């Protein structure tokens, strides 16, 4: 199953892809009003490890944030490999 979300023009929509691929189950804590990765506003990764948008923040060690970071690094490595 391909979870990549394409933006207009065929480019990869990284934020939408990460949002879809990092969806958590019912046992995970709910972030109100939404997890920052699902927000279309500007995102911040603070020095203390807090991940935030203009509406919500998650603390350091958040599982969904770590999954997004891991996925981002994997996608970047795949992009770099294509250029070798």
Secondary structure, 3 states (H helix, E strand, C coil): CCCCCECCCCCECHHHHHHHHCCCCCCCCCCCCCCHHHCCCCCEECCCCCEECCCCEECCCCHHHHHHHHHHHHHHHHHHHHCC
